Amino acid sequence: METTLSITKRQLYRFPAMILGLMFFLILGMGWSLINAASFPMNWADVADFLLGREGNVIHQHIIYSIRLPRTLAATFVGVGLGVAGLLMQSITRNPLASPSILGVSAGAAFAFAFASTGLLPWLESVPVLVVTFAGAAFAGTLVFFLAGLHT
């Protein structure tokens, strides 16, 4: 039995319009964070001067360039990275409710931190905690991945 998919023009234009609307609000939110995310007062004209390359208040442009813009971009990329990581985790497990605890990532990171804090391996104390927990999480996730047979 063959089914046909009927898409109306309204449905065809709904998805791009939704994406453009979301992009508009994302850019608006990023602009808002450049202005209101700190105690130093700024307004939209300062951000517009910076983005358009016009002469403006030098102090405001320096603050936007050296502090606020890197933070805004870092937050954006971290959010995208977390979204992609969640998408990959849900795709691998074929579970829309997947979380890091399902693959043992959280437990692996906690175990690596606890093991490193005991001092059983003296050289492990000089390794940064972030590196130790990342290695533990990666090892536990990989171990569960292969033991569960998800690699085939």
VOPAGU-2260 file (C-alpha; in pm, 1 decimal, decimal comma):
REM VOPAGU-2260
SITE   aa  ch    i         X         Y         Z
SITE  MET   A    0       0,0       0,0       0,0
SITE  GLU   A    1     147,6     332,1    -106,4
SITE  THR   A    2      71,7     648,5      78,9
SITE  THR   A    3     107,2     991,2     -70,8
SITE  LEU   A    4     217,8    1294,6     118,4
SITE  SER   A    5      20,5    1605,4      46,3
SITE  ILE   A    6     185,8    1931,6     149,7
SITE  THR   A    7       3,3    2258,1     105,8
SITE  LYS   A    8     177,6    2586,9      24,9
SITE  ARG   A    9     100,9    2713,0     371,7
SITE  GLN   A   10     277,2    2414,8     528,2
SITE  LEU   A   11     568,2    2453,6     286,6
SITE  TYR   A   12     634,6    2811,3     398,5
SITE  ARG   A   13     565,6    2754,8     767,6
SITE  PHE   A   14     898,4    2587,8     852,7
SITE  PRO   A   15    1130,4    2851,6     694,6
SITE  ALA   A   16     920,2    3127,2     851,2
SITE  MET   A   17     954,7    2960,7    1190,0
SITE  ILE   A   18    1333,3    2929,1    1147,6
SITE  LEU   A   19    1361,0    3296,1    1045,7
SITE  GLY   A   20    1151,7    3395,8    1347,0
SITE  LEU   A   21    1371,9    3194,9    1581,5
SITE  MET   A   22    1685,9    3343,0    1425,8
SITE  PHE   A   23    1542,2    3693,0    1474,6
SITE  PHE   A   24    1478,2    3629,1    1843,4
SITE  LEU   A   25    1822,6    3470,8    1881,2
SITE  ILE   A   26    1991,3    3778,9    1735,7
SITE  LEU   A   27    1769,6    4003,6    1946,4
SITE  GLY   A   28    1865,3    3808,1    2258,1
SITE  MET   A   29    2233,8    3825,8    2173,0
SITE  GLY   A   30    2204,4    4200,2    2127,7
SITE  TRP   A   31    2021,9    4228,4    2457,8
SITE  SER   A   32    2297,7    4031,1    2630,7
SITE  LEU   A   33    2558,8    4266,8    2485,6
SITE  ILE   A   34    2375,6    4559,4    2643,2
SITE  ASN   A   35    2219,6    4442,1    2969,4
SITE  ALA   A   36    2436,8    4151,9    3081,1
SITE  ALA   A   37    2654,8    4357,9    3314,1
SITE  SER   A   38    2646,7    4652,4    3549,2
SITE  PHE   A   39    2820,3    4891,3    3306,4
SITE  PRO   A   40    2545,9    5097,8    3138,7
SITE  MET   A   41    2516,5    5077,5    2759,9
SITE  ASN   A   42    2244,1    5126,8    2501,5
SITE  TRP   A   43    2148,7    4991,6    2159,2
SITE  ALA   A   44    2325,9    5277,3    1980,9
SITE  ASP   A   45    2661,3    5170,2    2127,5
SITE  VAL   A   46    2615,0    4813,1    2004,5
SITE  ALA   A   47    2497,3    4935,9    1663,4
SITE  ASP   A   48    2802,6    5162,6    1635,0
SITE  PHE   A   49    3029,2    4869,3    1714,2
SITE  LEU   A   50    2860,7    4624,5    1477,2
SITE  LEU   A   51    2846,1    4873,4    1190,2
SITE  GLY   A   52    3205,8    4990,2    1239,8
SITE  ARG   A   53    3113,0    5350,5    1314,7
SITE  GLU   A   54    3296,8    5580,4    1549,7
SITE  GLY   A   55    3147,4    5565,6    1894,4
SITE  ASN   A   56    3246,6    5568,5    2256,5
SITE  VAL   A   57    3589,4    5403,6    2269,1
SITE  ILE   A   58    3535,7    5259,3    2615,9
SITE  HIS   A   59    3203,6    5101,6    2515,7
SITE  GLN   A   60    3353,9    4953,2    2199,6
SITE  HIS   A   61    3645,3    4810,2    2397,2
SITE  ILE   A   62    3409,2    4654,7    2653,2
SITE  ILE   A   63    3193,8    4502,2    2378,6
SITE  TYR   A   64    3495,7    4373,3    2184,8
SITE  SER   A   65    3700,6    4236,3    2473,1
SITE  ILE   A   66    3439,3    4121,3    2725,8
SITE  ARG   A   67    3078,3    4099,6    2614,4
SITE  LEU   A   68    3109,3    3971,8    2257,5
SITE  PRO   A   69    3342,7    3680,4    2349,1
SITE  ARG   A   70    3110,7    3581,3    2634,1
SITE  THR   A   71    2804,9    3596,6    2410,0
SITE  LEU   A   72    2972,1    3392,0    2137,1
SITE  ALA   A   73    3106,9    3139,7    2388,2
SITE  ALA   A   74    2761,1    3096,3    2540,8
SITE  THR   A   75    2613,4    3048,1    2193,8
SITE  PHE   A   76    2868,0    2784,6    2094,1
SITE  VAL   A   77    2839,8    2604,1    2428,0
SITE  GLY   A   78    2462,1    2589,5    2385,5
SITE  VAL   A   79    2497,9    2455,0    2032,1
SITE  GLY   A   80    2751,3    2197,7    2153,3
SITE  LEU   A   81    2522,8    2079,3    2432,1
SITE  GLY   A   82    2233,6    2053,6    2188,6
SITE  VAL   A   83    2439,4    1846,4    1945,5
SITE  ALA   A   84    2564,8    1626,3    2229,4
SITE  GLY   A   85    2208,4    1563,1    2342,9
SITE  LEU   A   86    2102,5    1489,2    1986,8
SITE  LEU   A   87    2385,9    1238,3    1944,5
SITE  MET   A   88    2307,8    1071,9    2275,3
SITE  GLN   A   89    1939,7    1038,9    2185,4
SITE  SER   A   90    2026,9     911,0    1837,8
SITE  ILE   A   91    2273,2     650,8    1960,7
SITE  THR   A   92    2038,5     511,6    2224,5
SITE  ARG   A   93    1724,9     563,5    2009,9
SITE  ASN   A   94    1563,5     706,4    2321,4
SITE  PRO   A   95    1412,8    1056,0    2323,2
SITE  LEU   A   96    1460,9    1075,0    2700,7
SITE  ALA   A   97    1831,6     983,2    2700,1
SITE  SER   A   98    2055,0    1154,8    2952,5
SITE  PRO   A   99    2424,3    1124,3    3046,4
SITE  SER   A  100    2336,8     889,8    3331,3
SITE  ILE   A  101    2201,5     629,0    3087,3
SITE  LEU   A  102    2539,5     582,8    2920,9
SITE  GLY   A  103    2730,3     593,8    3246,6
SITE  VAL   A  104    2902,6     920,6    3165,1
SITE  SER   A  105    2808,1    1087,9    3493,8
SITE  ALA   A  106    2908,6     785,5    3700,1
SITE  GLY   A  107    3239,0     753,1    3512,7
SITE  ALA   A  108    3327,4    1116,0    3576,8
SITE  ALA   A  109    3233,1    1085,0    3945,0
SITE  PHE   A  110    3435,2     765,6    3984,8
SITE  ALA   A  111    3740,8     920,0    3817,4
SITE  PHE   A  112    3719,4    1222,2    4046,2
SITE  ALA   A  113    3680,7    1005,8    4357,4
SITE  PHE   A  114    3969,4     782,1    4252,6
SITE  ALA   A  115    4196,1    1077,7    4179,6
SITE  SER   A  116    4114,1    1236,6    4516,9
SITE  THR   A  117    4215,7     927,3    4714,3
SITE  GLY   A  118    4582,4     975,2    4631,0
SITE  LEU   A  119    4646,3     610,0    4541,5
SITE  LEU   A  120    4829,8     725,3    4229,3
SITE  PRO   A  121    5051,5    1020,8    4327,6
SITE  TRP   A  122    5104,8    1141,1    3970,6
SITE  LEU   A  123    4729,6    1174,0    3923,9
SITE  GLU   A  124    4715,2    1456,3    4178,6
SITE  SER   A  125    4907,9    1685,9    3943,5
SITE  VAL   A  126    4660,3    1633,8    3657,5
SITE  PRO   A  127    4379,8    1894,8    3648,1
SITE  VAL   A  128    4043,7    1773,0    3777,2
SITE  LEU   A  129    3871,3    1861,8    3449,5
SITE  VAL   A  130    4104,6    1632,4    3254,9
SITE  VAL   A  131    4059,2    1345,6    3501,2
SITE  THR   A  132    3679,3    1368,3    3501,7
SITE  PHE   A  133    3664,5    1401,3    3122,5
SITE  ALA   A  134    3883,1    1091,2    3083,0
SITE  GLY   A  135    3665,7     898,1    3329,0
SITE  ALA   A  136    3345,8    1003,4    3152,7
SITE  ALA   A  137    3486,8     916,8    2809,6
SITE  PHE   A  138    3612,6     578,7    2928,5
SITE  ALA   A  139    3283,3     487,5    3097,3
SITE  GLY   A  140    3076,1     601,4    2799,4
SITE  THR   A  141    3293,7     406,1    2555,7
SITE  LEU   A  142    3286,7      96,7    2776,1
SITE  VAL   A  143    2906,3     102,8    2801,0
SITE  PHE   A  144    2881,2     172,9    2427,7
SITE  PHE   A  145    3079,1    -139,4    2338,4
SITE  LEU   A  146    2937,8    -364,4    2609,8
SITE  ALA   A  147    2583,3    -279,9    2503,8
SITE  GLY   A  148    2660,4    -373,9    2144,1
SITE  LEU   A  149    2570,0     -32,1    2006,2
SITE  HIS   A  150    2878,8     -28,2    1782,6
SITE  THR   A  151    2735,4    -279,9    1536,8
